[in-house]
Amino acid sequence: MRKKRERRGFTLIELMVVILIVGILAAVAVPILRGKIDAAKWSEAAATAGAIRSAVRAAYAEDPSATLTGVCTEGGTLATLLGFRDGDLTGRYFNGGHFTVSFTAGDPPGVATVAVGTPTGMTGTGLLDNTGWTYTP
């Protein structure tokens, strides 16, 4: 009578199939996750653009004759006029030089649009206008 052999492990074919499946899952998941990471980075820009837009509206309410258009660089004339101090507009991915303000006085009072430039190593564009925040990958 023969003894039955016990299986003690996986065969090479079984291991190769598992590695193939994991590789396929990784190939699908990485681009999806990269897009989510970029969108999360752009949320920093949306928050800063909202702060700039609120500051533009407040500055217009205080002085309707002020010039509220231009690039909002750290320590620049526009940033100082809006009440931002050094470091207020500097984030992990975006800084004041990425935000360009265009402002139109009139009715409704003070329509402010903030366009966001794309930092090195990222893709897409951002815009905060009367319709809200728009991110285009």
C-alpha positions in Angstrom: 0.0 0.0 0.0 1.3 3.4 -0.9 1.3 6.3 1.4 -0.3 9.5 0.3 2.1 12.4 -0.1 1.2 15.5 1.9 1.3 18.9 0.2 3.5 21.2 2.2 3.5 24.4 0.1 2.5 26.1 -3.0 3.8 25.1 -6.4 5.8 27.5 -8.6 2.8 28.0 -11.0 0.5 29.0 -8.1 3.0 31.5 -6.8 3.4 33.0 -10.3 -0.3 33.4 -10.7 -0.6 35.2 -7.4 2.3 37.6 -8.4 0.6 38.2 -11.8 -2.7 39.1 -10.1 -1.0 41.5 -7.6 0.9 43.1 -10.5 -2.3 43.7 -12.5 -4.1 45.2 -9.4 -1.1 47.5 -8.8 -1.0 48.6 -12.5 -4.7 49.6 -12.2 -4.6 51.2 -8.8 -1.5 53.5 -9.1 -2.9 55.9 -11.8 -6.2 56.2 -9.9 -4.3 57.0 -6.6 -2.0 59.5 -8.4 -5.1 61.4 -9.6 -6.5 61.5 -6.1 -3.2 62.8 -4.7 -3.1 65.6 -7.2 -6.7 66.5 -6.4 -5.8 66.6 -2.7 -2.9 68.9 -3.4 -5.2 71.2 -5.4 -7.5 71.5 -2.4 -4.7 73.6 -0.7 -4.9 76.0 -3.7 -8.7 76.1 -3.4 -8.5 77.1 0.3 -5.9 79.8 -0.3 -7.8 81.1 -3.3 -10.9 81.4 -1.2 -9.0 83.4 1.5 -7.6 85.7 -1.2 -11.1 86.2 -2.7 -12.5 87.1 0.7 -9.7 89.5 1.4 -10.3 91.2 -2.0 -14.0 91.7 -1.2 -13.2 93.1 2.2 -10.6 95.5 0.8 -13.1 96.7 -1.9 -15.6 97.3 0.8 -13.1 99.5 2.7 -11.7 101.3 -0.3 -13.6 101.0 -3.6 -10.9 102.9 -5.5 -8.1 100.5 -4.6 -6.3 98.5 -7.3 -7.0 94.9 -6.6 -5.7 93.1 -9.6 -2.4 91.3 -10.1 -0.2 88.5 -8.9 -0.5 88.0 -5.1 3.2 87.5 -4.3 4.5 87.3 -0.7 5.3 90.8 0.5 4.1 92.3 -2.7 1.9 95.4 -3.0 -1.4 93.4 -3.6 -0.7 90.9 -0.7 0.1 93.8 1.7 -3.0 95.7 0.6 -5.1 92.6 1.2 -3.7 92.2 4.7 -1.5 89.1 4.2 1.8 88.9 6.0 4.9 87.0 4.9 4.1 83.2 5.1 0.3 83.6 5.0 0.1 82.5 1.4 2.9 79.9 1.5 1.7 76.3 1.6 3.3 73.0 1.0 2.6 73.0 -2.8 1.5 76.6 -3.6 2.8 80.0 -2.7 1.6 83.6 -3.3 3.2 83.7 -6.8 0.8 81.1 -8.0 -2.3 83.2 -7.4 -3.4 85.9 -9.9 -6.3 88.1 -9.0 -8.6 89.8 -11.4 -11.2 92.1 -9.9 -14.1 93.9 -11.5 -15.9 96.5 -9.4 -19.6 97.1 -10.2 -22.9 95.5 -9.6 -22.9 93.0 -7.9 -20.3 94.7 -5.9 -16.8 93.3 -6.4 -16.6 90.3 -8.6 -13.2 88.7 -7.8 -11.7 85.8 -9.8 -8.5 84.0 -8.6 -6.6 82.0 -11.2 -4.1 79.5 -9.9 -0.8 78.7 -11.7 0.5 75.2 -11.8 3.5 74.4 -9.6 6.5 72.4 -10.9 5.8 68.7 -10.8 2.0 69.0 -10.8 -0.5 69.1 -13.6 -3.8 70.9 -14.0 -5.2 74.4 -13.5 -7.4 76.0 -10.9 -9.9 78.9 -11.0 -12.1 80.4 -8.3 -14.8 82.6 -9.8 -18.5 83.3 -9.3 -19.5 79.7 -10.1 -17.1 78.3 -7.5 -13.9 76.4 -7.5 -12.9 74.6 -10.7 -10.0 72.2 -11.0 -9.1 70.9 -14.4 -6.5 68.0 -14.4 
